[in-house]
Structures are given as structure tokens and as C-alpha cells.
Amino acid sequence: MRTVNETLPQQEAGFLVSSRQWPVLAHRMHRMTQQNLPLAEHLARITPDTAPWRTGPLSNIAARLLLAAHHALTTPLDQPLPTGPRVSTTAARSRSTTAVPDRTTPKQPAPVRPAVPAHRQQTAPAARHARGR
């Protein structure tokens, strides 16, 4: 929490610390410090006044800041921060309504065999007997 307060302005630090997702971010930051990663440098990437998370309605500024903080903590310093949410292509395909349908033929079920012993099964029609002619 100290690093967040030192790196971010007071209002933004307050948004992060008071959010429901704060424990997840705090855990990520703790792991980064254990791995001797430059936590302050990662967080400093979201402080510019031109940061994309600053644009938009004030009603969801905390959600945008959380997403930006997550991206800042999980994106290597030598790569630019994503400007939108990351998309899992696998998840997107699984939920897509326009995905190409599976054209493979469905597997045919195995034929059902009667539960009658083999010596009782009828293999040919019964012979007809002519009576009394």
C-alpha cells in the first residue's frame, strides 16, 4: 500500500485501495516485490494525464483504473500497455454466435442389442403349419 500511495496521486490510490479487487492487486504487488521486480516503475505507467483509463464517464473510473493497474502489473516494461481489455481468443470462439459450425459428421451410436439370450433369439420367421386341410 505504501508503494501505491507513493506512486499514485491520493485520489487514485484511494480508488484502488477501497475497491473490492484490491486484495488481488495487493497479492500481485507482493509477489512482484518478492521477485525483485520494479513495482513502482510498473505502477508509474498509469499516472500520466494522457492515460487511456482517464477518458470516459466518472461513474466507472474506478473500474478503468483497476483494469489499467492490472495491465501495468502484468505487462512487461518493454511492452506498451494495452488500451482495452485483453481478449482470450479461445473464450471468444467458444461464446461466438458467428463461429463456423462444426461440420464433422456426428458419431453414430452403437447398435442396441436385445437383452435376450442368443439361444432364445428368433433368427427367421416361424414356420406356418397348415392344419386340417
N, CA, C and O atoms as a DFTB+ gen file, in Angstrom:
532 C
 N C O
     1  1       0.834      -1.182       0.000
     2  2       0.000       0.000       0.000
     3  2       0.878       1.243       0.000
     4  3       0.525       2.269      -0.582
     5  1       2.014       1.138       0.654
     6  2       2.922       2.286       0.719
     7  2       3.377       2.675      -0.688
     8  3       3.411       3.859      -1.021
     9  1       3.722       1.694      -1.510
    10  2       4.187       1.979      -2.863
    11  2       3.085       2.621      -3.695
    12  3       3.353       3.534      -4.476
    13  1       1.865       2.158      -3.539
    14  2       0.733       2.746      -4.260
    15  2       0.568       4.202      -3.853
    16  3       0.389       5.066      -4.712
    17  1       0.624       4.488      -2.558
    18  2       0.477       5.864      -2.083
    19  2       1.632       6.749      -2.535
    20  3       1.440       7.943      -2.767
    21  1       2.825       6.181      -2.663
    22  2       3.980       6.965      -3.105
    23  2       3.971       7.194      -4.611
    24  3       4.473       8.213      -5.084
    25  1       3.415       6.270      -5.358
    26  2       3.473       6.329      -6.815
    27  2       2.287       7.061      -7.425
    28  3       2.455       7.855      -8.351
    29  1       1.098       6.801      -6.914
    30  2      -0.121       7.363      -7.499
    31  2      -0.614       8.571      -6.704
    32  3      -0.332       8.690      -5.512
    33  1      -1.352       9.467      -7.366
    34  2      -1.999      10.555      -6.625
    35  2      -2.963       9.995      -5.579
    36  3      -3.425       8.859      -5.691
    37  1      -3.255      10.790      -4.581
    38  2      -4.047      10.337      -3.435
    39  2      -5.415       9.789      -3.846
    40  3      -5.836       8.745      -3.349
    41  1      -6.103      10.477      -4.740
    42  2      -7.443      10.036      -5.139
    43  2      -7.384       8.685      -5.855
    44  3      -8.205       7.807      -5.591
    45  1      -6.422       8.518      -6.752
    46  2      -6.309       7.265      -7.495
    47  2      -5.897       6.120      -6.574
    48  3      -6.401       5.004      -6.699
    49  1      -4.992       6.396      -5.660
    50  2      -4.592       5.375      -4.691
    51  2      -5.798       4.962      -3.846
    52  3      -5.973       3.785      -3.533
    53  1      -6.618       5.933      -3.485
    54  2      -7.833       5.638      -2.714
    55  2      -8.802       4.763      -3.486
    56  3      -9.410       3.856      -2.918
    57  1      -8.954       5.031      -4.795
    58  2      -9.817       4.186      -5.634
    59  2      -9.343       2.740      -5.605
    60  3     -10.144       1.820      -5.446
    61  1      -8.040       2.545      -5.758
    62  2      -7.512       1.181      -5.798
    63  2      -7.673       0.469      -4.460
    64  3      -8.152      -0.663      -4.401
    65  1      -7.267       1.144      -3.391
    66  2      -7.264       0.506      -2.073
    67  2      -8.674       0.208      -1.582
    68  3      -8.875      -0.761      -0.850
    69  1      -9.645       1.013      -1.966
    70  2     -11.013       0.798      -1.482
    71  2     -11.841      -0.118      -2.388
    72  3     -13.003      -0.388      -2.086
    73  1     -11.266      -0.595      -3.484
    74  2     -12.034      -1.439      -4.395
    75  2     -12.115      -2.874      -3.881
    76  3     -11.303      -3.306      -3.062
    77  1     -13.102      -3.591      -4.376
    78  2     -13.264      -4.999      -3.987
    79  2     -12.106      -5.854      -4.489
    80  3     -11.773      -6.869      -3.878
    81  1     -11.494      -5.450      -5.595
    82  2     -10.411      -6.231      -6.182
    83  2      -9.048      -5.894      -5.582
    84  3      -8.039      -6.459      -6.004
    85  1      -8.997      -4.993      -4.616
    86  2      -7.724      -4.607      -4.012
    87  2      -6.917      -5.797      -3.506
    88  3      -5.709      -5.826      -3.741
    89  1      -7.505      -6.780      -2.827
    90  2      -6.681      -7.902      -2.362
    91  2      -5.955      -8.638      -3.495
    92  3      -4.837      -9.117      -3.305
    93  1      -6.578      -8.726      -4.652
    94  2      -5.935      -9.391      -5.785
    95  2      -4.736      -8.573      -6.259
    96  3      -3.659      -9.118      -6.502
    97  1      -4.933      -7.259      -6.389
    98  2      -3.821      -6.399      -6.801
    99  2      -2.717      -6.396      -5.749
   100  3      -1.534      -6.445      -6.086
   101  1      -3.098      -6.339      -4.488
   102  2      -2.098      -6.330      -3.415
   103  2      -1.277      -7.616      -3.432
   104  3      -0.066      -7.582      -3.216
   105  1      -1.922      -8.737      -3.686
   106  2      -1.201     -10.006      -3.771
   107  2      -0.225      -9.991      -4.946
   108  3       0.917     -10.433      -4.820
   109  1      -0.680      -9.483      -6.082
   110  2       0.186      -9.392      -7.257
   111  2       1.394      -8.498      -6.958
   112  3       2.522      -8.832      -7.320
   113  1       1.157      -7.382      -6.308
   114  2       2.253      -6.464      -5.966
   115  2       3.219      -7.119      -4.976
   116  3       4.433      -6.944      -5.082
   117  1       2.690      -7.858      -4.033
   118  2       3.534      -8.560      -3.059
   119  2       4.431      -9.573      -3.774
   120  3       5.624      -9.665      -3.481
   121  1       3.859     -10.327      -4.706
   122  2       4.659     -11.294      -5.468
   123  2       5.735     -10.598      -6.287
   124  3       6.850     -11.104      -6.415
   125  1       5.402      -9.442      -6.839
   126  2       6.381      -8.699      -7.634
   127  2       7.551      -8.240      -6.757
   128  3       8.703      -8.300      -7.186
   129  1       7.269      -7.788      -5.544
   130  2       8.359      -7.349      -4.662
   131  2       9.207      -8.539      -4.222
   132  3      10.420      -8.403      -4.058
   133  1       8.584      -9.706      -4.028
   134  2       9.345     -10.905      -3.686
   135  2      10.263     -11.332      -4.823
   136  3      11.336     -11.888      -4.590
   137  1       9.835     -11.069      -6.049
   138  2      10.634     -11.433      -7.223
   139  2      11.598     -10.316      -7.624
   140  3      12.254     -10.396      -8.662
   141  1      11.677      -9.275      -6.792
   142  2      12.548      -8.115      -7.032
   143  2      12.247      -7.417      -8.356
   144  3      13.161      -6.941      -9.029
   145  1      10.980      -7.353      -8.728
   146  2      10.562      -6.622      -9.920
   147  2      10.303      -5.165      -9.539
   148  3       9.900      -4.894      -8.408
   149  1      10.525      -4.226     -10.453
   150  2      10.354      -2.802     -10.144
   151  2       8.879      -2.391     -10.077
   152  3       8.321      -1.909     -11.062
   153  1       8.273      -2.578      -8.949
   154  2       6.847      -2.312      -8.767
   155  2       6.500      -0.854      -9.050
   156  3       5.524      -0.577      -9.748
   157  1       7.280       0.075      -8.523
   158  2       6.985       1.498      -8.714
   159  2       7.022       1.878     -10.191
   160  3       6.209       2.686     -10.641
   161  1       7.956       1.305     -10.949
   162  2       8.034       1.600     -12.382
   163  2       6.807       1.067     -13.117
   164  3       6.307       1.706     -14.042
   165  1       6.331      -0.089     -12.710
   166  2       5.121      -0.641     -13.337
   167  2       3.922       0.255     -13.045
   168  3       3.150       0.572     -13.950
   169  1       3.763       0.662     -11.799
   170  2       2.611       1.498     -11.434
   171  2       2.708       2.890     -12.037
   172  3       1.683       3.495     -12.349
   173  1       3.916       3.408     -12.208
   174  2       4.090       4.761     -12.746
   175  2       3.573       4.867     -14.177
   176  3       3.295       5.968     -14.652
   177  1       3.445       3.756     -14.859
   178  2       2.970       3.788     -16.245
   179  2       1.515       4.208     -16.360
   180  3       1.078       4.578     -17.450
   181  1       0.750       4.164     -15.278
   182  2      -0.673       4.550     -15.361
   183  2      -0.917       5.961     -14.840
   184  3      -2.065       6.404     -14.806
   185  1       0.128       6.681     -14.432
   186  2      -0.067       8.010     -13.849
   187  2      -0.165       9.165     -14.834
   188  3      -0.687      10.211     -14.448
   189  1       0.302       9.056     -16.084
   190  2       0.219      10.238     -16.955
   191  2      -1.210      10.729     -17.132
   192  3      -2.168       9.957     -17.095
   193  1      -1.322      12.037     -17.324
   194  2      -2.650      12.629     -17.540
   195  2      -3.272      12.146     -18.844
   196  3      -4.485      12.254     -19.026
   197  1      -2.462      11.620     -19.745
   198  2      -2.967      11.150     -21.034
   199  2      -3.290       9.662     -21.025
   200  3      -3.595       9.094     -22.073
   201  1      -3.228       9.023     -19.863
   202  2      -3.509       7.590     -19.775
   203  2      -4.940       7.319     -20.250
   204  3      -5.860       8.052     -19.887
   205  1      -5.135       6.265     -21.064
   206  2      -6.473       5.991     -21.627
   207  2      -7.557       5.766     -20.584
   208  3      -8.723       6.050     -20.856
   209  1      -7.219       5.270     -19.407
   210  2      -8.243       4.987     -18.413
   211  2      -8.876       6.270     -17.879
   212  3      -9.950       6.214     -17.279
   213  1      -8.243       7.412     -18.078
   214  2      -8.777       8.689     -17.581
   215  2      -9.942       9.207     -18.428
   216  3     -10.712      10.044     -17.957
   217  1     -10.084       8.733     -19.650
   218  2     -11.167       9.213     -20.506
   219  2     -12.403       8.348     -20.307
   220  3     -12.310       7.126     -20.194
   221  1     -13.535       8.983     -20.267
   222  2     -14.785       8.251     -20.089
   223  2     -15.580       8.812     -18.924
   224  3     -15.136       9.744     -18.253
   225  1     -16.755       8.244     -18.683
   226  2     -17.615       8.751     -17.610
   227  2     -16.998       8.516     -16.227
   228  3     -16.312       7.520     -15.994
   229  1     -17.259       9.448     -15.331
   230  2     -16.733       9.347     -13.967
   231  2     -17.336       8.181     -13.196
   232  3     -16.751       7.717     -12.217
   233  1     -18.493       7.707     -13.625
   234  2     -19.171       6.646     -12.883
   235  2     -18.394       5.334     -12.872
   236  3     -18.546       4.539     -11.944
   237  1     -17.568       5.095     -13.883
   238  2     -16.812       3.838     -13.886
   239  2     -15.303       4.069     -13.941
   240  3     -14.565       3.244     -14.480
   241  1     -14.854       5.168     -13.394
   242  2     -13.427       5.477     -13.385
   243  2     -12.649       4.466     -12.545
   244  3     -11.520       4.113     -12.888
   245  1     -13.240       4.001     -11.455
   246  2     -12.552       3.029     -10.595
   247  2     -12.325       1.724     -11.343
   248  3     -11.259       1.122     -11.218
   249  1     -13.300       1.281     -12.113
   250  2     -13.151       0.041     -12.877
   251  2     -12.066       0.197     -13.940
   252  3     -11.268      -0.716     -14.152
   253  1     -12.035       1.350     -14.606
   254  2     -10.996       1.579     -15.618
   255  2      -9.619       1.647     -14.979
   256  3      -8.651       1.133     -15.539
   257  1      -9.518       2.279     -13.807
   258  2      -8.241       2.364     -13.099
   259  2      -7.773       0.977     -12.661
   260  3      -6.589       0.661     -12.775
   261  1      -8.686       0.155     -12.166
   262  2      -8.325      -1.211     -11.774
   263  2      -7.796      -2.009     -12.957
   264  3      -6.796      -2.717     -12.836
   265  1      -8.456      -1.896     -14.088
   266  2      -8.013      -2.604     -15.278
   267  2      -6.640      -2.098     -15.722
   268  3      -5.774      -2.888     -16.098
   269  1      -6.446      -0.773     -15.677
   270  2      -5.153      -0.201     -16.055
   271  2      -4.058      -0.657     -15.095
   272  3      -2.945      -0.958     -15.526
   273  1      -4.361      -0.711     -13.799
   274  2      -3.374      -1.175     -12.816
   275  2      -3.036      -2.642     -13.062
   276  3      -1.871      -3.033     -12.985
   277  1      -4.037      -3.446     -13.354
   278  2      -3.800      -4.859     -13.657
   279  2      -2.882      -4.992     -14.873
   280  3      -1.917      -5.755     -14.849
   281  1      -3.190      -4.245     -15.937
   282  2      -2.353      -4.291     -17.134
   283  2      -0.936      -3.817     -16.828
   284  3       0.033      -4.396     -17.317
   285  1      -0.816      -2.774     -16.028
   286  2       0.511      -2.239     -15.695
   287  2       1.333      -3.257     -14.912
   288  3       2.550      -3.334     -15.078
   289  1       0.676      -4.033     -14.064
   290  2       1.397      -5.011     -13.249
   291  2       1.726      -6.291     -14.011
   292  3       2.676      -6.990     -13.659
   293  1       0.965      -6.604     -15.038
   294  2       1.164      -7.872     -15.744
   295  2       1.831      -7.728     -17.102
   296  3       2.163      -8.735     -17.728
   297  1       2.035      -6.507     -17.572
   298  2       2.690      -6.283     -18.857
   299  2       4.157      -5.935     -18.620
   300  3       4.457      -5.054     -17.814
   301  1       5.072      -6.612     -19.308
   302  2       6.492      -6.270     -19.136
   303  2       6.760      -4.798     -19.465
   304  3       6.058      -4.202     -20.281
   305  1       7.776      -4.221     -18.827
   306  2       8.083      -2.804     -19.001
   307  2       8.467      -2.459     -20.431
   308  3       8.259      -1.324     -20.859
   309  1       9.015      -3.397     -21.177
   310  2       9.445      -3.095     -22.539
   311  2       8.303      -3.182     -23.561
   312  3       8.529      -2.972     -24.753
   313  1       7.093      -3.486     -23.113
   314  2       5.936      -3.561     -23.999
   315  2       4.947      -2.455     -23.638
   316  3       4.833      -2.082     -22.471
   317  1       4.229      -1.926     -24.636
   318  2       3.229      -0.899     -24.332
   319  2       2.022      -1.513     -23.613
   320  3       1.704      -2.689     -23.783
   321  1       1.379      -0.696     -22.823
   322  2       0.174      -1.155     -22.120
   323  2      -0.969      -1.292     -23.109
   324  3      -1.112      -0.453     -23.998
   325  1      -1.788      -2.331     -22.976
   326  2      -2.962      -2.442     -23.845
   327  2      -3.938      -1.314     -23.531
   328  3      -4.038      -0.864     -22.390
   329  1      -4.648      -0.869     -24.547
   330  2      -5.596       0.232     -24.339
   331  2      -6.997      -0.265     -24.025
   332  3      -7.854       0.520     -23.618
   333  1      -7.241      -1.543     -24.207
   334  2      -8.553      -2.111     -23.912
   335  2      -8.378      -3.431     -23.207
   336  3      -7.253      -3.857     -22.945
   337  1      -9.476      -4.080     -22.900
   338  2      -9.365      -5.373     -22.221
   339  2      -8.723      -6.413     -23.119
   340  3      -8.931      -6.419     -24.332
   341  1      -7.947      -7.285     -22.515
   342  2      -7.340      -8.379     -23.264
   343  2      -8.420      -9.397     -23.580
   344  3      -9.314      -9.652     -22.773
   345  1      -8.323      -9.971     -24.766
   346  2      -9.343     -10.917     -25.202
   347  2      -8.705     -12.287     -25.358
   348  3      -7.669     -12.441     -26.006
   349  1      -9.334     -13.258     -24.761
   350  2      -8.914     -14.637     -24.945
   351  2      -9.596     -15.148     -26.207
   352  3     -10.822     -15.244     -26.255
   353  1      -8.806     -15.479     -27.234
   354  2      -9.411     -15.929     -28.481
   355  2     -10.153     -17.242     -28.304
   356  3     -11.165     -17.481     -28.962
   357  1      -9.657     -18.088     -27.423
   358  2     -10.344     -19.359     -27.165
   359  2     -11.710     -19.103     -26.542
   360  3     -12.708     -19.695     -26.953
   361  1     -11.751     -18.222     -25.553
   362  2     -13.027     -17.909     -24.914
   363  2     -13.968     -17.211     -25.891
   364  3     -15.172     -17.467     -25.889
   365  1     -13.425     -16.339     -26.717
   366  2     -14.267     -15.638     -27.679
   367  2     -14.890     -16.608     -28.678
   368  3     -16.071     -16.495     -29.009
   369  1     -14.092     -17.562     -29.159
   370  2     -14.636     -18.542     -30.098
   371  2     -15.701     -19.404     -29.444
   372  3     -16.698     -19.744     -30.079
   373  1     -15.502     -19.758     -28.188
   374  2     -16.463     -20.640     -27.534
   375  2     -17.798     -19.951     -27.289
   376  3     -18.824     -20.617     -27.146
   377  1     -17.791     -18.624     -27.240
   378  2     -19.026     -17.878     -26.990
   379  2     -19.600     -17.242     -28.250
   380  3     -20.674     -16.642     -28.206
   381  1     -18.904     -17.368     -29.361
   382  2     -19.295     -16.689     -30.581
   383  2     -20.553     -17.297     -31.174
   384  3     -20.719     -18.516     -31.204
   385  1     -21.432     -16.430     -31.643
   386  2     -22.629     -16.899     -32.339
   387  2     -22.393     -16.932     -33.839
   388  3     -23.220     -17.458     -34.584
   389  1     -21.267     -16.373     -34.295
   390  2     -20.968     -16.360     -35.720
   391  2     -19.829     -17.298     -36.075
   392  3     -19.331     -17.275     -37.201
   393  1     -19.423     -18.101     -35.147
   394  2     -18.328     -19.036     -35.404
   395  2     -18.762     -20.073     -36.428
   396  3     -19.944     -20.393     -36.548
   397  1     -17.799     -20.586     -37.155
   398  2     -18.080     -21.615     -38.147
   399  2     -18.545     -22.866     -37.418
   400  3     -17.872     -23.342     -36.504
   401  1     -19.698     -23.400     -37.819
   402  2     -20.200     -24.594     -37.119
   403  2     -19.322     -25.813     -37.399
   404  3     -18.611     -25.868     -38.402
   405  1     -19.385     -26.747     -36.527
   406  2     -18.633     -27.991     -36.647
   407  2     -19.270     -28.824     -37.751
   408  3     -20.430     -29.222     -37.648
   409  1     -18.504     -29.085     -38.808
   410  2     -19.044     -29.805     -39.965
   411  2     -18.733     -31.303     -39.926
   412  3     -19.071     -32.017     -40.870
   413  1     -18.122     -31.777     -38.899
   414  2     -17.827     -33.207     -38.825
   415  2     -19.123     -33.969     -38.598
   416  3     -20.027     -33.501     -37.906
   417  1     -19.196     -35.151     -39.195
   418  2     -20.410     -35.941     -39.035
   419  2     -20.471     -36.491     -37.616
   420  3     -19.464     -36.940     -37.068
   421  1     -21.642     -36.452     -37.038
   422  2     -21.749     -36.957     -35.670
   423  2     -21.509     -38.465     -35.640
   424  3     -21.851     -39.181     -36.580
   425  1     -20.938     -38.914     -34.586
   426  2     -20.643     -40.331     -34.414
   427  2     -21.954     -41.085     -34.201
   428  3     -22.795     -40.696     -33.391
   429  1     -22.100     -42.168     -34.950
   430  2     -23.315     -42.960     -34.848
   431  2     -23.263     -43.797     -33.570
   432  3     -22.215     -44.351     -33.236
   433  1     -24.367     -43.890     -32.864
   434  2     -24.366     -44.722     -31.665
   435  2     -24.257     -46.200     -32.045
   436  3     -24.674     -46.611     -33.128
   437  1     -23.706     -46.962     -31.158
   438  2     -23.581     -48.404     -31.386
   439  2     -24.971     -49.016     -31.447
   440  3     -25.871     -48.585     -30.724
   441  1     -25.159     -50.035     -32.319
   442  2     -26.489     -50.659     -32.395
   443  2     -26.853     -51.297     -31.055
   444  3     -26.019     -51.860     -30.345
   445  1     -28.108     -51.181     -30.760
   446  2     -28.592     -51.720     -29.498
   447  2     -28.931     -53.191     -29.697
   448  3     -29.691     -53.541     -30.601
   449  1     -28.392     -54.017     -28.888
   450  2     -28.658     -55.454     -28.967
   451  2     -29.729     -55.787     -27.925
   452  3     -29.723     -55.247     -26.819
   453  1     -30.647     -56.685     -28.295
   454  2     -31.689     -57.041     -27.328
   455  2     -31.085     -57.804     -26.149
   456  3     -30.079     -58.502     -26.272
   457  1     -31.718     -57.646     -25.050
   458  2     -31.246     -58.314     -23.833
   459  2     -31.851     -59.710     -23.724
   460  3     -32.333     -60.111     -22.664
   461  1     -31.817     -60.437     -24.823
   462  2     -32.356     -61.795     -24.869
   463  2     -31.192     -62.745     -25.139
   464  3     -30.370     -62.459     -26.010
   465  1     -31.093     -63.854     -24.428
   466  2     -30.007     -64.799     -24.691
   467  2     -30.034     -65.250     -26.150
   468  3     -31.098     -65.330     -26.763
   469  1     -28.874     -65.541     -26.690
   470  2     -28.742     -65.902     -28.109
   471  2     -29.586     -67.122     -28.469
   472  3     -30.153     -67.154     -29.561
   473  1     -29.695     -68.124     -27.601
   474  2     -30.464     -69.315     -27.941
   475  2     -31.966     -69.053     -27.955
   476  3     -32.728     -69.895     -28.431
   477  1     -32.406     -67.909     -27.447
   478  2     -33.830     -67.562     -27.455
   479  2     -34.182     -66.587     -28.576
   480  3     -35.360     -66.338     -28.829
   481  1     -33.183     -66.038     -29.242
   482  2     -33.473     -65.062     -30.282
   483  2     -34.037     -65.740     -31.512
   484  3     -33.595     -66.826     -31.884
   485  1     -35.002     -65.111     -32.140
   486  2     -35.610     -65.637     -33.350
   487  2     -34.800     -65.115     -34.523
   488  3     -34.639     -63.905     -34.677
   489  1     -34.298     -66.000     -35.334
   490  2     -33.466     -65.595     -36.459
   491  2     -34.237     -65.599     -37.770
   492  3     -33.824     -64.934     -38.720
   493  1     -35.347     -66.331     -37.852
   494  2     -36.158     -66.394     -39.066
   495  2     -37.621     -66.421     -38.635
   496  3     -37.936     -66.750     -37.491
   497  1     -38.503     -66.075     -39.558
   498  2     -39.902     -66.127     -39.180
   499  2     -40.322     -67.561     -38.846
   500  3     -39.791     -68.520     -39.407
   501  1     -41.257     -67.691     -37.949
   502  2     -41.730     -69.011     -37.542
   503  2     -42.453     -69.666     -38.734
   504  3     -43.140     -68.998     -39.507
   505  1     -42.278     -70.978     -38.855
   506  2     -42.925     -71.720     -39.934
   507  2     -44.411     -71.804     -39.666
   508  3     -44.842     -71.971     -38.525
   509  1     -45.184     -71.687     -40.716
   510  2     -46.634     -71.758     -40.574
   511  2     -47.074     -73.178     -40.880
   512  3     -46.681     -73.735     -41.905
   513  1     -47.846     -73.750     -40.054
   514  2     -48.341     -75.107     -40.260
   515  2     -49.773     -75.034     -40.779
   516  3     -50.594     -74.267     -40.276
   517  1     -50.054     -75.837     -41.785
   518  2     -51.420     -75.900     -42.280
   519  2     -52.134     -77.007     -41.541
   520  3     -51.661     -78.143     -41.525
   521  1     -53.239     -76.706     -40.942
   522  2     -53.980     -77.697     -40.167
   523  2     -55.276     -78.089     -40.884
   524  3     -55.993     -77.268     -41.456
   525  1     -55.507     -79.302     -40.819
   526  2     -56.770     -79.861     -41.253
   527  2     -57.153     -79.620     -42.689
   528  3     -58.344     -79.422     -42.933
   529  1     -56.382     -79.617     -43.542
   530  2     -56.797     -79.490     -44.909
   531  2     -56.801     -80.765     -45.579
   532  3     -57.132     -80.840     -46.762
